[in-house]
Amino acid sequence: MSRRIDFYDDPEAPQPNSLVPSVNVIVTNDAGEILMIRRSDNGNWAVPGGAIDLGESIPAAGVRETFEETGITCEITGLVGTYSDPRHVILYTSNGEARQEFSLVLTGRAVSGQPTPSSESVEVRWVGRDEVGSLQMDRSMRMRIEHFLSPASLPHIG
């Protein structure tokens, strides 16, 4: 089974061999809950997202990735921040890709659909803001969600 392994400031991390523009979307519903997935490649909780395809805009990639991973159609409403820390390396064991982090994190509003798992998500559900902190997730994902929940001015540039 292929896995995703996140390294942060780790001397054991592989040297990055790729940089792929990616997008994550923090989607909320009318109750203010956050759409979360439990990833099939590492078991961690995350917000939906993935690589931006050639010929695709950033918002279109966010809408597509959200729908593919969750069954929820959303509209993009804003920007949480940019995340490009070279100390964060993501290893994909299926092909040996060691990717340097490069992610744009957007906000979105759910328009339609029901939370539905996919090949990339073993569980999809709406999570209350007070519950998010108790979920198992990578430190980089937790930081992105904390920036979203923070009353500090957005966007985060990093």
C-alpha positions in Angstrom: 0.0 0.0 0.0 1.4 3.4 -0.9 1.8 5.8 2.0 2.4 9.5 2.5 4.9 10.4 5.2 5.3 14.0 6.3 8.7 15.2 7.7 9.3 18.5 9.3 12.8 19.8 10.1 13.9 16.2 10.2 17.5 15.2 9.4 16.1 11.7 8.3 13.9 13.3 5.7 14.7 12.5 2.1 16.1 15.3 -0.2 13.1 16.9 -2.0 13.0 16.0 -5.7 9.8 17.8 -6.7 7.8 21.0 -6.1 4.1 20.7 -7.0 1.6 23.6 -6.6 -1.2 22.3 -4.5 -4.4 23.6 -2.9 -6.3 22.8 0.2 -9.8 24.0 1.0 -11.3 24.6 4.4 -15.0 24.2 3.6 -17.7 25.2 6.1 -21.4 24.5 6.2 -24.2 26.6 7.5 -23.6 25.4 11.0 -20.0 26.6 10.8 -18.6 23.0 10.9 -15.4 22.2 8.9 -15.4 19.4 6.2 -12.6 16.9 7.2 -11.3 13.7 5.6 -9.4 10.9 7.2 -6.7 10.2 4.6 -6.4 6.7 3.2 -2.6 7.0 2.8 -1.7 7.8 6.4 -4.8 7.8 8.5 -4.5 11.4 9.5 -7.3 13.9 9.4 -7.0 16.8 6.9 -9.0 19.2 4.8 -9.5 18.2 1.2 -6.9 19.1 -1.4 -4.3 18.1 -4.0 -2.2 19.1 -6.9 -3.3 21.8 -9.3 -3.5 20.4 -12.9 -2.1 22.2 -15.9 -4.8 24.4 -17.5 -6.6 24.7 -14.2 -7.1 27.8 -12.0 -6.4 27.7 -8.3 -10.2 28.0 -7.4 -11.2 25.4 -9.9 -8.6 23.0 -8.5 -10.0 23.5 -5.0 -13.5 22.8 -6.1 -12.5 19.7 -8.0 -10.3 18.3 -5.3 -13.0 18.9 -2.6 -15.6 17.1 -4.7 -13.3 14.2 -5.7 -12.3 13.5 -2.1 -15.6 14.3 -0.2 -18.6 14.3 -2.6 -19.3 17.9 -1.5 -19.5 20.7 -4.1 -18.2 24.0 -2.7 -17.7 27.6 -3.8 -14.4 29.3 -3.0 -14.8 32.3 -0.7 -11.3 33.4 0.3 -7.7 32.7 1.1 -6.3 31.4 4.4 -2.7 31.6 3.3 0.3 30.3 1.4 2.5 27.5 2.8 6.0 26.8 1.2 8.2 25.9 4.1 11.2 23.9 2.6 11.7 22.2 6.0 8.4 20.3 5.3 9.0 17.4 3.0 6.3 14.9 1.9 7.4 11.4 0.9 5.1 9.3 -1.4 6.3 5.7 -1.0 4.5 4.6 -4.2 6.9 6.4 -6.5 9.7 7.8 -4.3 8.6 11.4 -4.8 9.9 13.6 -2.0 7.9 16.8 -2.4 8.7 20.2 -0.9 5.6 21.8 0.6 3.9 24.3 -1.7 0.2 24.8 -0.9 -2.4 27.5 -1.2 -5.1 27.1 1.4 -8.5 28.5 0.5 -11.8 28.9 2.3 -15.0 27.5 0.8 -18.7 27.3 1.5 -20.6 24.0 0.9 -23.2 24.3 -1.9 -24.4 20.7 -2.3 -23.7 17.0 -1.8 -23.3 14.5 1.0 -20.0 13.6 2.7 -18.8 10.5 0.8 -15.5 8.7 1.1 -13.3 8.2 -1.9 -10.1 6.3 -2.7 -8.2 9.1 -1.0 -10.5 9.4 2.1 -11.6 6.5 4.3 -13.9 8.8 6.2 -15.5 12.2 5.5 -17.5 14.2 8.0 -18.4 17.6 9.2 -16.4 18.5 12.4 -17.3 21.1 15.0 -14.7 23.8 15.5 -14.3 22.7 19.1 -13.6 19.1 18.1 -11.0 19.8 15.4 -8.1 20.0 17.9 -8.7 16.5 19.2 -8.3 14.9 15.7 -5.0 13.2 14.7 -3.3 15.2 12.0 0.0 16.3 10.7 1.4 19.5 12.3 1.3 21.4 9.0 -2.5 20.7 8.6 -3.1 21.7 12.2 -1.3 24.9 11.7 -3.4 25.7 8.6 -6.6 25.1 10.4 -5.4 27.2 13.4 -4.7 30.1 11.0 -8.2 29.7 9.7 -9.7 29.7 13.2 -7.5 32.5 14.5 -8.9 36.0 14.8 -5.6 37.4 13.4 -5.7 38.9 10.0 -5.4 36.7 7.0 -3.8 35.6 4.8 -0.8 33.8 6.3 2.3 34.0 4.1 4.8 31.4 4.8 
